[in-house]
Amino acid sequence: MVGRVRRVGWEQVGFGLHRRSVTDDPADEVVCDLVAWAEVLPPSGCLTHLTAAALHGLWMPPVPPDLPVFVSMAKQETRPKRPQLRVMRHTGPIATRTLRGLRVATVEETLLTCARDLALLDLVVLGDAALHTGATTIGALEATAARRRWGAPALGRAVGWMDGRSESPWESLLRVLHRSCAVGVEPQHEVRDDTGRFVARGDLWVVGSRMLHEYDGGGHRDRDAHVHDLDRDRRLLAAGWHRRGYTSRDVLHRPETILREADQTLGRRHRVDRLDPWLRVLEESVFHPRGRDALGVRLGVHGSGRSRQRHAG
């Protein structure tokens, strides 16, 4: 609601902008904030960038806190001047859809605007999520990246690294790590025994070997999951296969161990300089403190704490 509201049960979202209080679900609170912000947008206005990515349910990389609300609007319309809004202007209409009663940029348009500010690894995580859920296709993303728009070249580079077979953001990072180090991998590989019977499906098959490299998240520490994993490991061993499990700490802080073991599997000489492309990609992304700080500075929110925008995953 636009106007000066001081009644009980209402909270201020921005100057002269209020919404009803929500106490149960933080995700609902986010949506209520966005509904309030929609009140100050012109007819062409819609939510986009990371704000839209969260509404689309994409896997969110660890972006800085207190992000602005990202909106798009036609260039000829009057821009709402609110410090909590980051406004992108367009000369023509952009594709939108309705989510939770809000006008939101399509997944393709959302990734294109994210490509203005995010690094390759961040875009791959968002794109993998969109492809995994069927919200878009590689063809649609390539067509979007072929347009003469800000962010299109960065999106085009990222599309070549995306794969909808990934089932989590950390699987995506593990795959990019291997590819960056010239280790061929195939996601979600089905292992079968000599009779053709299904044995297991692995996160990443190290091509040319009988080895799976997999992301082991917190869920693997659950007792029932642990029992299931042990049974799966026995089936793999019986079929002549092996697996190695890695954590997020391995991916971020011990990638040389992953590369060394991949080199050992492939029977090639270990060269630590193969890690250099991965380290560059990682450092540019928000999965690294330096990349996260750089994004905060680029968006003008580094340490500002101004915005009420929060992201639901």
HELIX and SHEET records of a PDB file:
HELIX    1   1 PRO A   26  ALA A   38  1                                  13    
HELIX    2   2 HIS A   49  LEU A   55  1                                   7    
HELIX    3   3 VAL A  107  CYS A  114  1                                   8    
HELIX    4   4 LEU A  120  HIS A  132  1                                  13    
HELIX    5   5 ILE A  138  ALA A  145  1                                   8    
HELIX    6   6 ALA A  152  VAL A  159  1                                   8    
HELIX    7   7 PRO A  169  SER A  180  1                                  12    
HELIX    8   8 GLY A  218  ARG A  221  5                                   4    
HELIX    9   9 ARG A  223  ALA A  238  1                                  16    
HELIX   10  10 SER A  248  HIS A  253  1                                   6    
HELIX   11  11 PRO A  255  LEU A  266  1                                  12    
HELIX   12  12 VAL A  272  LEU A  275  5                                   4    
HELIX   13  13 ASP A  276  GLU A  284  1                                   9    
HELIX   14  14 PRO A  289  ARG A  298  1                                  10    
SHEET    1   A 2 TRP A  10  GLY A  14  0                                        
SHEET    2   A 2 LEU A  17  ARG A  20 -1                                        
SHEET    1   B 3 CYS A  46  LEU A  47  0                                        
SHEET    2   B 3 VAL A  69  ALA A  74 -1                                        
SHEET    3   B 3 LEU A  85  HIS A  90  1                                        
SHEET    1   C 2 THR A  96  LEU A  99  0                                        
SHEET    2   C 2 LEU A 102  ALA A 105 -1                                        
SHEET    1   D 4 VAL A 185  ARG A 192  0                                        
SHEET    2   D 4 PHE A 198  VAL A 206 -1                                        
SHEET    3   D 4 MET A 211  TYR A 215 -1                                        
SHEET    4   D 4 HIS A 242  TYR A 246  1                                        
END                                                                             
